[in-house]
Amino acid sequence: MSEETREYGSCFVTIKDNYAIVTFNRPDKLNAFSPDLFAGLQRAYADSKKDKAIRALIFTGAGDHFSAGGDVALDIDPLKNLTLQQFKEYFNPLVELYMDLYNLDKITIAAIKGFALGAGFEMTLLCDFRIAAETAQLGEFFVRMGLVPEIGMCLLPKIVGPGMARYLCYTGELITAQEAYRIGLVEKVVPVDQLLPESEKLARRLARGPAAVGIIKKAMNQIGGQPLELSTDIGVHYQFAASRTKDHAEAVKAFLEKRRPTFTGE
């Protein structure tokens, strides 16, 4: 089997025949999304999308975790200083990536280990399949930072049902791999040393499939209810509103000071 690795800053891609593994590479920061990591992910994704030989993509994180979400100091804290227009301009590239990844005609698999929180968790929701290591802990962490999920409000109800989706979004509670499997959030739970082998096995199988697989994906996305496009527009609007609350400012301050936040409902 041929293998090639391409570096994209805080992200790298390993190409193996007809599939590729996209790895977030900030293990010392639990692969939290920073501007540098996101820029690398954009370039890695764009190149992988254009490569017709690649028919499946696996997303994972270096080290022990998938991604702990947005980097509080570099990605979340600066939000409070943006105007509405600046806020939209900041989020537009992320929205474009979300939309493109969701509608991609290639198969996508999230190989999840350790933390998959906030934006990291939502990356997994965009994938066709989620395979979790026994170490995985998943959660819509946004509310615990005084913010709102960006796409989970649309995609989670389709995956786990409206009641459980509301519970996860309202509480920000972390759930284990086994609980995620029980509620249908992940398709398989495996020992951590089998995470990539199992993910690659599925990628190879589906990458050998007919073009009909991509057509089925497109059709199922369109048939599934409220389009993601509407959800992202609404999500950015409410995220801006949430970023202006006193509770969000308190959550960021508490995180940076390494203490529990005290929320007042303002």
C-alpha positions in Angstrom: 0.0 0.0 0.0 1.4 3.4 -1.0 1.5 6.1 1.7 2.2 9.9 1.5 2.1 12.5 4.3 1.3 16.2 3.6 1.9 18.9 6.2 -0.5 21.8 6.7 0.8 23.7 9.8 -1.1 22.3 12.8 -2.7 19.6 10.7 -1.4 16.8 8.5 -2.9 14.4 6.0 -1.8 10.8 5.4 -2.9 9.5 2.0 -3.2 5.7 1.6 -4.3 4.6 -1.8 -8.0 5.6 -2.1 -8.5 7.2 1.3 -6.8 9.8 3.5 -6.5 10.5 7.3 -6.7 14.1 8.3 -5.1 14.6 11.7 -5.4 17.7 14.0 -2.0 18.2 15.4 -2.0 20.2 18.6 -1.7 17.4 21.1 -0.3 19.6 23.8 -3.5 21.7 23.6 -5.8 18.7 23.3 -6.1 19.6 19.6 -8.1 22.7 20.4 -9.0 24.7 17.3 -6.8 27.7 16.9 -6.6 30.1 13.9 -3.5 28.2 12.8 -5.1 24.7 13.1 -8.3 25.9 11.3 -6.2 27.4 8.4 -4.3 24.2 8.1 -7.6 22.2 8.1 -9.0 24.4 5.4 -6.0 23.8 3.1 -5.8 20.1 4.0 -9.5 19.7 3.2 -9.4 21.6 0.0 -6.5 19.6 -1.4 -8.1 16.3 -0.3 -11.4 17.3 -1.9 -9.8 18.0 -5.2 -7.8 14.7 -5.3 -10.1 12.4 -7.3 -8.1 9.4 -6.1 -9.2 10.0 -2.5 -12.7 8.7 -2.0 -12.9 8.6 1.8 -11.7 10.9 4.6 -11.0 10.0 8.2 -10.7 12.8 10.7 -8.8 12.3 14.0 -6.5 13.9 16.5 -2.9 13.4 17.3 -2.1 12.1 20.8 -4.9 11.1 23.2 -7.7 13.3 22.1 -9.9 14.1 19.0 -10.4 17.9 19.8 -11.3 19.8 22.9 -13.1 22.4 20.7 -12.2 26.1 20.3 -9.0 27.3 22.0 -10.4 29.6 24.7 -7.6 32.2 24.6 -7.0 32.2 20.8 -10.5 31.5 19.4 -13.2 32.1 21.9 -12.1 35.1 24.1 -11.6 37.5 21.1 -15.3 37.0 20.0 -16.5 39.6 22.6 -14.7 42.4 20.8 -16.1 41.8 17.3 -19.0 43.8 15.7 -21.8 41.8 14.2 -20.3 42.2 10.7 -16.8 41.2 12.0 -18.4 38.3 13.8 -20.1 37.0 10.6 -16.8 37.5 8.6 -14.9 35.5 11.3 -17.4 32.6 11.1 -18.0 32.6 7.4 -15.0 30.4 6.6 -16.1 27.9 9.3 -19.6 27.9 7.9 -18.3 27.3 4.4 -16.2 24.4 5.6 -19.1 22.9 7.6 -21.4 23.1 4.6 -18.9 21.7 2.1 -17.9 18.9 4.4 -21.5 17.9 5.1 -22.3 17.9 1.3 -19.0 16.3 0.2 -19.5 13.4 -2.2 -16.7 11.5 -0.5 -17.3 9.3 2.6 -16.3 10.9 5.9 -15.5 9.1 9.2 -14.7 10.6 12.6 -12.2 8.4 14.5 -12.9 9.7 18.1 -10.6 9.2 21.1 -10.5 11.2 24.3 -12.3 14.6 24.3 -14.5 15.6 21.4 -16.0 18.8 22.7 -17.7 21.9 21.3 -16.5 22.6 17.9 -14.6 19.3 17.9 -17.8 17.4 18.7 -19.6 19.3 15.9 -16.9 18.2 13.5 -17.9 14.6 14.3 -21.5 15.3 13.6 -20.7 16.4 10.0 -19.2 13.0 9.3 -21.1 10.1 7.8 -19.9 7.8 10.5 -18.5 8.1 14.0 -16.3 5.4 15.5 -15.3 5.9 19.1 -12.4 4.5 21.2 -13.3 3.3 24.7 -11.6 6.5 26.0 -13.9 8.9 24.1 -15.8 11.6 26.0 -18.2 13.6 23.8 -20.2 16.7 24.5 -21.8 19.9 23.2 -19.7 22.0 25.5 -20.8 25.4 24.2 -23.4 26.1 26.9 -20.8 25.6 29.6 -18.9 28.6 28.0 -22.1 30.6 27.8 -22.4 30.0 24.0 -24.7 28.0 21.7 -24.0 25.1 19.4 -23.4 26.1 15.8 -24.8 23.1 13.9 -25.6 20.6 16.7 -29.0 22.2 17.0 -29.8 21.0 13.5 -27.9 17.8 13.2 -28.1 16.3 16.7 -31.9 15.8 16.6 -31.6 13.8 13.4 -29.0 11.5 15.0 -30.2 11.0 18.6 -33.7 12.4 18.5 -35.1 15.7 19.8 -35.2 14.9 23.5 -31.7 13.7 23.8 -30.4 16.5 21.5 -32.0 19.1 23.8 -30.5 17.4 26.8 -27.0 17.4 25.3 -27.3 21.0 24.1 -28.9 22.4 27.2 -26.5 20.7 29.7 -23.2 20.5 27.9 -22.9 17.1 29.7 -20.0 14.8 28.6 -21.0 11.3 27.7 -18.9 8.2 27.5 -18.3 6.1 24.3 -20.7 3.4 25.6 -23.4 5.9 26.3 -22.9 7.5 22.9 -23.3 4.1 21.3 -26.5 3.4 23.3 -28.1 6.6 22.1 -27.0 6.1 18.4 -24.5 8.9 18.4 -21.6 6.6 17.3 -21.8 3.5 15.2 -19.1 1.5 16.9 -16.9 1.5 20.1 -13.5 -0.2 19.9 -10.3 -0.4 22.1 -8.2 2.7 21.5 -5.5 0.7 19.7 -8.1 -0.5 17.2 -9.6 2.9 16.5 -7.6 3.7 13.3 -7.5 0.1 12.0 -11.3 -0.1 12.3 -11.8 3.3 10.8 -9.4 2.5 7.9 -11.2 -0.8 7.3 -14.5 1.0 6.8 -12.8 3.7 4.7 -11.3 1.1 2.4 -14.5 -0.8 2.0 -16.6 2.3 1.2 -13.9 3.8 -1.0 -14.2 0.7 -3.3 -17.9 1.2 -3.6 -19.8 2.5 -6.6 -20.7 6.2 -7.3 -24.2 5.4 -6.0 -22.8 5.7 -2.5 -22.2 9.4 -3.0 -25.6 9.8 -4.6 -27.3 8.1 -1.6 -25.4 10.4 0.7 -26.6 13.5 -1.2 -30.2 12.3 -1.3 -30.3 11.3 2.4 -28.9 14.8 3.4 -31.6 16.5 1.3 -34.4 14.3 2.5 -33.5 14.5 6.2 -35.4 17.7 7.1 -34.3 21.2 7.8 -31.3 22.0 5.5 -28.0 22.7 7.2 -27.7 26.0 5.3 -30.6 27.4 7.4 -29.2 26.1 10.6 -25.8 27.8 10.1 -27.4 31.2 9.4 -29.5 30.9 12.6 -26.6 29.4 14.6 -24.2 32.3 13.8 -27.0 34.9 14.7 -27.6 33.3 18.1 -23.9 32.7 18.7 -23.3 36.4 18.3 -26.1 37.1 20.8 -24.7 34.6 23.3 -21.2 36.0 23.0 -22.5 39.4 24.3 -23.9 37.9 27.5 -22.4 38.5 31.0 -22.4 34.7 31.5 -20.2 34.1 28.5 -17.7 36.7 29.7 -17.8 35.0 33.1 -17.3 31.6 31.6 -14.2 32.7 29.6 -12.8 34.5 32.6 -13.3 31.5 34.9 -11.7 29.1 32.3 -8.6 31.3 32.0 -8.5 31.6 35.8 -9.0 27.8 36.2 -12.1 28.1 38.4 -15.8 27.2 38.1 -17.9 29.9 36.6 -20.8 31.5 38.4 -23.7 32.2 36.1 -26.5 34.7 36.8 -28.7 34.2 33.7 -27.6 37.6 32.2 
